[in-house]
Amino acid sequence: MVSGREFIEFAAGILGVPAGALSFETTYSSIPEWDSIAQLRLVTEVAAEFGVEIPFAEVTNVTSLWEFWRRINGGAVKKVIAVDLDNTLWDGVVGEDGVEGIRPRVEFQRELKALKDRGILLVALSKNNFSDVEWLLGDGDLTQRRRGAEGMTLTRDDFVSWRINWEPKSENLLEVACELNLGVDAFVFVDDNPAERLEMAARLPDVTVANFPPKLEAYFPMRELTDEDRHKTEEYRAEAKRQSRLAGLRNEESGIGVTEIWQTLGIELDVHVMADGEVPRVAQLSQKANQFNVCTNRYSEAEIRELGRTGLVVTAHAKDRFGDQGLIAFVVVKENEILDWVMSCRVMGRGIEEKVEAGVERLAATRGVSELSATWRDSGKNAPVRGLFERLGFNLTEESQNLKMYVKPSVRFMV
């Protein structure tokens, strides 16, 4: 792994500036030395020095030093901003100054709102009495809510979760990560208090602790929006309801099975050949998914379109009684080989894998395929699918420490 300091010194040499003038939050055009020519130099030098090729279609998305470093180290895409309240979302301390005494930081809240609308999840972490911020996050008193809403851009509905208490914020973030079924490396932490930032960095080094005030565009580069992005907060709230229902079932019955899960959640799955309008979401899923990703190849939209033209790209949509989860998986088949199978980790363990594989078999059969081969390649993060193909009836043909190869010669195709 390339250390942050090592990479900053490397970038400083490319850009011709002192290392002390740079940070992970340095972005394209934020300094005069980082122009379009320097951008191409960074791309080519990163490939030469670290062996990391950035596809041409992705060059314009790599607009911060953090994004370069993330790609070099195979780091997680950031999905969540965990943000403090007092002196962060607003000026003042609500517990001391009262609702009337705080002043919203309007521009910062607008930036967070725009990110939320792009599919980034917002979480509030604050050392406060909940009663003091109930006007924002809870039901609270109507008069207080009206007073507190003056000048506020963000509302309760913009936050997927919150922890308002006096516990260490690192412990609260761990709890939220478990609730959302996300790794802590998907979080960016924003807090005005240097002591809180130090505590978070010391306890949870995989959390990205932003400078204050933060330059969030460094961690969340612009890209084309998908329908899933626009409804991400609602999807995660629905997921919390699913988990609550499943937890209740586990308490009622020991050994809950796939059949019970499908029945209680009312899961409906649609497996079909990828449509052109699905390309952005497929490319996005290939870039973001780590746990359920059998080979961990990353694709641009152009590469996905080419795979659809020369092979077979199968997509799966899921919905249940709690909501529509959208496009949750894709499988790439070239001739008779499954090149990739990627699925949102949020739907793992619900029997969806079996249904997707059956759909792939059916669609491959229409193209004359009578045998499927597949590969699992270790990425360091995809252990949950190490035994996927065995569970689906594939025969293991070759195995090493980091690679497993399979074939399924007697597939019962449903043409």
C-alpha positions, 0 to 999 in steps of 0.5 A: 500500500502506498502511504498518503505521505508518499503519494503527496510527495510523489504528486508534489514532484509531478506538479512542481510544488512543495509537498506542504502545499498539497493535501488529499483535498487538493483538486484539479484547477484548485492550484495554478500548477494543476492544469490539463497538461499536469492532469495528463502527466499525473495519469501517465506517471501514476501508471508508470510508477504504480502500475495503475492504468486509468481508462481514458473515459475515466480521466475526467472523473479523477479530479482530486489527489485523494481519488488518485490515491484511492485508485492506486490502493484499491480503496473504497468509493465514499458513500456517506458523509457523517457530519457534526451539527454545532459549529458545523451545520450551523454557527453556535451551540444549540444547547447553550444558545438555543434554537434562536441563537444559531445561524445556519451555514447555508452554503455548506448545507446546500453543498450537502443537500446537492450531494445527497441528491446525487446519492450520497448518504448523510448521517448526523453525529453530534454530542448533544441532548437529543431534546435540543436538536429534536426540532431538526431530527425528531418530532419535537415541538412545532414552534421550535421546528419552525424557528429552527427551520429558518435559513436551514436547507437540510431537514430530517428527511435528508438524513438516513441516520443519526446518533445524538448522544455523549458517546465517542463519535467513533463508536457511533459511526461504527454503529451506523456502519453496521446499521447501513451494512457498509464498511467504515471506509465508505465514510467521510467524517466532517467535524469542526472540532480538532479533538473529535477529528483526532479521536476518529482518525485514531480509533477508525483509521479507515474512515476518511477524516476531512479537513475543516472546512472540508472540500468535499468535491475531492471525495465525491467527483461528479458523474452521471446520475442514475435513478438509484442515486436519486433515491439512495436515502429512501432505499437505505431507510427501506433497507433498515425496515427489511433488516428489522423485519428479518431480525424479528423473524430470526427471534421468532424462528431458528434457522430462517431459510430462503423461502421464508425470506422471499415470502416475508419480504415479498421479493420480486426479481426481473432478470433480462438482457441489459437495456441501453438506459441501464449502462450508467448504473451497470458501470457505477455498480462495477466501480463501487461493489467490492464484497459481491464481485467475483473478479473485481474488474472496473468498467467505464460506460463505453466498456460496458456498451462494448461488452453488451455488443460483443457478448451478453450482459444480464441485469437484475432488478429487485423490489419487495413490499418495502420498496423498489431496489432498482438494478441490483446485479449484472453478469457479463457472459462472453461466449460460454464464460461468466467474465463478471458477476457483480451484485449489491451487497445489500441483497446478499443472503436472500436467495437472489443469487440462485434466481440471477444464475437461473436467469443467466442460464436461460438467456445464455441458452437462447444464444446456443450456450450449453456449458458455463465456465466461471472464475473467482479472483481474490481482491482482498475484499470479496471473500463473501463470494469465494464459495458462490459457484460451488453453492450454485452447482459449478464444479471446481476445475482449478484452484490456487491461493487467489484464484478458483476456476469452475465449469457447469457442464450439465446446466438445466437450461430453461429455454 
